[in-house]
Amino acid sequence: MPFSGQSEISSSDSLERRRIAFCITDLDPGGAEKALFQIVTRLDRRHWEPRVYCLGPEAELAPKLRDQGIVTLCYGAKSWRSLGVFPWLISELELFRPSLLQCFLFHANLVGRITGRAAGVPVILAGHRVAEREKQWHLWLERLTKRCVDHHVCVSQGVADHLVRHARIPPAALTVISNGVEIPPPAEFPVNLQAEFGFSPLSPVILAVGRLHPQKDFLTLLEAFARVRERRPEVRLLIVGEGPQRADLEARAWQLGLGDTVQFAGYRADVSELMRQASVLAVTSRWEGMSNVILEALAVGLPVVATPVEGVAELARSRLAPVVVSQVGATGFSESLLSVLAASNSTSRTTVSAEALEEHGLTWNSVAARYDDLYVQLVK
């Protein structure tokens, strides 16, 4: 069989516990995958018996889930033309007999709702983490199969509004629960931006983090940074992430004459430490859901300049750290960056407490508790 993990049902299951299944496209450590991990591992095991089904192959988070005592099965699909995933998941769901199936990411949402209905799962919950604007066929399939879903959960009001408008999902069938974040502990050996990237100790650093993809619109960020340097030539830009646009972005940076004032750092596991030393986070996304990178910036008190995409206004209202909602376009974005950089010269970094995050419902404990409450309501 093209999957891994243990599939046996324990004979000692408590009658008081509800079985709950989670289906996700893959278990690489992306935003949705990390969210699933945080939610599932925080469920009260006295009331829930969780099980995770991954459509893709074994990946980093699968053994970590198993280490937490959560049965995790990976089918191993390497292409979304792999139709064998449908009978596999139907068989597994019929064996496990969950009270509720929660799905994450587009492909798992589609496969999960079809197989869940075929397997007789009483409640199917779709999770939506982005306001899709690039692949219109996603929305067409959402409309076509929405009757297979009992309820939808969105990471921001902006995503919910997008689904009402474009997928014709009634507002009563939607619940908004944001992503969560924790305050990261200081690193034992903090990164030194000056030593590692050749920046001057006196240079303010604009930090950008994300997949190098048109959705994140780093081309506009480079244009904006060129305008910033016309008035603040000492400022530097650090772009963290990998993706299909990297070569194009590096070429554009040289065309703009930015030279070594912009550095492409690739993938980094120490983003929170980079944030602690940066002056401002720049988010030029064309669409989002609820930006994890903005949440991470808020957790360390880093000011943010962001385009008015989904989730940004909600995070700005928290006032945990300055979040400037910029106009779209390089000129407006550069003005917002200059404004925040000027303010950062005269003010100290905001200190954010765990209590403040909890008050705004932004810790993973509070997010997981809201999911738990939603699951209870849906299975009653």
C-alpha positions in Angstrom: 0.0 0.0 0.0 1.4 3.5 -0.9 1.0 4.9 2.6 2.8 4.9 5.9 1.8 4.9 9.6 -0.4 2.6 11.8 -4.0 2.0 10.8 -5.3 -0.3 13.6 -8.1 0.9 15.8 -7.5 0.5 19.5 -10.0 -1.8 21.3 -9.7 0.2 24.5 -11.2 3.5 23.1 -13.2 5.3 25.7 -16.8 5.7 24.9 -16.6 9.3 26.1 -14.1 10.3 23.5 -15.0 11.5 20.0 -12.9 10.5 17.1 -11.9 13.4 14.9 -10.0 13.2 11.6 -7.8 15.8 10.0 -7.0 15.8 6.3 -4.2 17.9 4.8 -2.5 18.1 1.4 1.1 17.7 2.8 3.1 17.9 6.0 6.0 20.1 5.0 6.4 22.9 7.6 4.4 25.6 5.8 1.8 27.9 7.5 -1.2 25.6 7.2 0.8 22.6 8.1 2.1 24.3 11.3 -1.4 25.4 12.1 -2.7 21.9 11.9 0.1 20.7 14.2 -0.6 23.4 16.8 -4.4 22.7 16.8 -4.2 18.9 16.8 -1.6 18.6 19.5 -3.5 21.0 21.8 -6.8 19.1 21.6 -8.0 17.7 25.0 -7.3 13.9 24.6 -9.9 13.2 27.3 -12.6 14.3 24.8 -11.0 13.8 21.4 -9.1 11.0 19.6 -7.4 12.8 16.7 -6.0 11.1 13.6 -4.2 12.9 10.7 -4.4 11.9 7.0 -1.9 13.4 4.7 -2.4 13.0 0.9 1.3 13.6 0.1 4.4 11.6 1.0 6.1 11.5 4.4 7.4 14.9 5.4 8.9 16.7 8.4 5.8 17.1 10.5 4.5 13.5 10.2 7.0 12.0 12.8 6.5 15.0 15.0 2.8 14.3 15.2 3.4 10.7 15.9 5.8 11.7 18.7 2.8 13.4 20.3 0.9 10.2 20.2 -1.2 11.1 17.1 -1.7 8.4 14.5 -0.6 10.0 11.2 -1.1 8.3 7.8 0.6 9.5 4.6 -0.7 8.2 1.3 2.3 9.3 -0.7 0.7 11.0 -3.7 3.3 12.9 -5.7 0.8 14.2 -8.3 -2.8 15.4 -7.9 -3.7 13.1 -10.8 -3.2 10.2 -8.3 -6.8 9.0 -8.1 -5.9 6.2 -5.8 -6.1 8.6 -2.9 -9.9 8.6 -3.1 -10.5 4.9 -2.4 -7.6 4.9 0.2 -9.2 7.8 2.2 -12.7 6.3 2.0 -11.4 3.0 3.3 -9.5 4.7 6.2 -12.4 6.9 7.2 -14.8 3.9 7.1 -12.4 2.1 9.4 -11.8 5.0 11.8 -15.5 6.3 11.9 -14.8 9.9 13.0 -17.5 12.2 14.2 -16.0 15.1 12.3 -13.5 15.5 9.4 -11.5 18.8 9.3 -9.7 19.6 6.1 -6.8 22.0 5.4 -5.6 23.3 2.0 -7.4 23.2 -1.4 -6.6 19.6 -2.5 -7.3 18.1 0.9 -10.5 20.2 1.1 -11.7 18.8 -2.2 -10.6 15.1 -1.6 -11.8 15.2 2.0 -15.3 16.4 1.3 -15.9 13.9 -1.4 -14.4 10.9 0.4 -15.9 12.0 3.7 -19.4 12.0 2.3 -18.8 8.6 0.6 -17.5 7.2 3.9 -20.5 8.5 5.9 -18.7 11.0 8.1 -21.4 13.0 10.0 -19.7 16.4 9.9 -17.3 17.8 7.3 -15.5 21.1 8.1 -13.5 22.9 5.3 -10.6 25.1 6.3 -9.8 28.1 4.1 -6.5 29.9 4.6 -6.2 32.2 1.6 -8.5 34.4 -0.6 -7.6 32.7 -3.8 -7.3 35.2 -6.7 -5.0 33.4 -9.1 -6.7 30.0 -9.8 -10.3 30.7 -10.6 -11.0 27.0 -11.1 -10.4 26.6 -7.4 -13.5 28.8 -6.8 -15.5 27.0 -9.4 -14.8 23.6 -7.8 -15.6 25.2 -4.4 -19.0 26.2 -5.6 -19.6 22.9 -7.3 -18.9 20.8 -4.2 -19.9 23.1 -1.4 -23.0 21.0 -0.6 -20.7 18.3 0.6 -19.5 20.6 3.4 -21.4 21.3 6.7 -19.3 24.3 7.8 -16.3 26.4 6.8 -13.7 28.0 9.0 -11.6 30.9 7.7 -8.4 32.5 9.1 -9.7 36.1 8.6 -12.8 38.0 7.9 -11.3 39.0 4.6 -11.2 35.3 3.5 -14.8 34.8 4.7 -16.0 37.8 2.7 -14.1 36.5 -0.3 -15.9 33.1 0.0 -19.3 34.7 0.4 -18.7 36.9 -2.7 -17.0 34.5 -5.0 -17.9 31.0 -3.9 -21.5 31.9 -2.9 -21.2 30.3 0.6 -23.8 31.7 3.0 -22.3 33.8 5.9 -24.1 31.5 8.4 -22.0 28.6 7.3 -18.7 30.4 8.1 -16.7 30.9 11.3 -13.6 33.1 11.5 -10.7 31.8 13.7 -7.3 33.5 13.2 -3.9 31.9 13.1 -1.9 32.0 16.3 1.6 32.8 17.4 3.9 32.4 20.4 6.6 34.8 21.6 9.8 33.0 20.6 12.6 32.6 23.2 15.9 34.4 22.5 18.4 32.4 20.5 21.4 31.1 22.3 23.6 32.5 19.5 21.8 35.5 17.9 22.4 36.2 14.3 24.5 39.2 13.5 23.1 41.0 10.4 26.2 43.2 10.0 28.6 40.3 10.1 26.5 37.8 8.0 25.2 40.1 5.3 27.8 42.9 5.3 25.4 45.6 6.5 26.8 48.6 8.4 25.9 48.7 12.1 24.2 52.1 11.3 22.0 50.8 8.5 18.3 50.3 9.2 17.2 47.0 7.7 13.9 46.4 5.9 13.0 42.7 6.2 10.7 40.8 3.9 9.8 37.1 4.4 7.9 34.8 2.1 7.9 32.5 -0.9 9.4 34.2 -4.0 6.2 34.1 -6.0 4.1 36.7 -7.8 1.5 36.5 -4.9 4.0 38.2 -2.6 4.8 40.9 -5.2 8.5 41.3 -4.3 9.0 43.2 -7.6 7.0 46.1 -6.2 9.0 45.9 -3.0 12.2 46.3 -5.0 10.8 49.3 -6.8 9.7 50.8 -3.5 13.1 50.1 -1.9 14.8 51.9 -4.8 12.7 55.0 -4.0 13.5 54.7 -0.3 17.2 54.7 -1.0 16.9 58.0 -3.0 16.2 59.7 0.4 17.7 57.2 2.8 20.8 55.7 1.0 21.9 54.0 4.2 18.9 51.7 4.4 19.3 48.0 3.4 16.8 45.3 2.3 16.9 41.6 3.4 14.6 39.2 1.6 14.2 35.8 3.2 12.6 32.9 1.3 12.9 30.7 -1.8 10.7 30.3 -4.8 10.3 30.3 -8.6 10.9 34.1 -8.9 14.3 34.2 -7.3 16.4 34.6 -10.4 14.0 37.3 -11.8 14.1 39.2 -8.6 17.9 39.1 -8.3 18.1 40.4 -12.0 15.7 43.2 -11.3 17.6 44.3 -8.2 20.7 44.7 -10.3 18.7 46.5 -13.1 17.6 49.0 -10.4 21.2 49.6 -9.4 20.6 48.2 -5.9 23.8 46.1 -5.9 24.6 44.7 -2.5 22.2 46.9 -0.6 19.7 44.1 -1.1 20.5 40.6 0.0 18.6 37.4 -0.8 19.0 35.1 2.2 17.1 32.0 1.0 15.3 29.8 3.5 16.0 30.6 7.1 14.9 28.8 10.3 15.8 31.8 12.5 13.3 34.4 11.1 12.3 35.5 14.6 15.9 36.5 15.3 16.2 38.4 12.1 13.0 40.2 13.1 14.5 41.2 16.4 17.3 43.0 14.6 15.4 44.5 11.7 13.8 47.9 11.6 10.6 47.1 9.8 8.8 44.2 8.1 7.6 44.8 4.5 4.6 42.8 3.2 3.7 43.6 -0.4 1.3 40.6 -1.0 -1.4 40.9 -3.6 -3.6 38.5 -1.6 -3.4 36.6 1.7 -5.4 34.9 4.3 -4.0 35.8 7.7 -0.3 36.5 7.3 1.8 34.4 9.7 4.8 36.5 9.1 2.9 39.6 10.4 1.9 37.7 13.4 5.5 36.7 14.0 6.5 40.3 13.7 3.9 41.4 16.2 5.1 38.8 18.7 8.6 40.5 18.8 7.3 44.1 18.5 8.6 44.7 14.9 6.7 47.5 13.0 5.0 46.4 9.8 4.2 48.1 6.5 1.7 46.0 4.5 -0.6 46.2 1.6 -4.4 46.1 2.4 -4.8 42.4 1.9 -6.9 39.9 3.9 -6.2 39.8 7.6 -4.0 43.0 7.8 -6.7 45.3 9.1 -7.6 42.8 11.8 -4.0 42.6 13.0 -3.6 46.4 12.8 -6.5 46.8 15.2 -4.7 44.7 17.8 -2.1 47.6 18.3 0.4 45.1 19.6 3.0 46.8 17.3 2.7 49.5 14.7 1.0 48.1 11.5 0.8 50.7 8.7 -1.6 49.7 5.9 0.0 51.1 2.8 -1.4 52.2 -0.5 -0.9 49.6 -3.3 2.1 50.4 -5.6 5.7 51.3 -5.2 5.3 55.0 -4.6 2.8 54.7 -1.8 4.6 51.7 -0.2 8.0 53.6 -0.2 6.3 56.6 1.6 4.9 54.2 4.2 8.4 52.6 4.7 10.0 56.0 5.0 7.5 57.1 7.6 8.0 54.0 9.8 11.8 54.2 9.4 11.7 57.8 10.6 9.6 56.9 13.6 11.9 54.0 14.5 14.8 56.4 14.9 13.1 58.1 17.8 11.1 55.3 19.5 12.1 52.1 21.1 10.8 48.6 20.1 7.4 47.6 21.6 7.7 44.8 24.1 4.9 42.3 23.6 3.8 40.0 26.4 2.2 36.6 26.2 -0.8 38.1 28.1 -1.3 40.7 25.4 -1.4 38.0 22.7 -3.8 36.0 24.8 -6.0 39.0 25.3 -6.4 39.4 21.5 -6.9 35.6 21.1 -3.6 35.3 19.1 -1.8 32.6 21.1 -2.0 29.0 19.8 -3.7 27.9 23.1 -6.5 30.4 22.5 -6.8 29.5 18.8 -6.9 25.8 19.6 -9.6 26.4 22.3 -11.8 28.1 19.7 -11.4 25.2 17.3 -12.3 22.8 20.1 -15.4 24.8 20.9 -16.4 24.8 17.2 -15.9 21.0 17.0 -18.1 20.5 20.0 -20.9 22.7 18.6 -20.7 20.9 15.2 -20.8 17.3 16.5 -23.7 17.9 19.0 
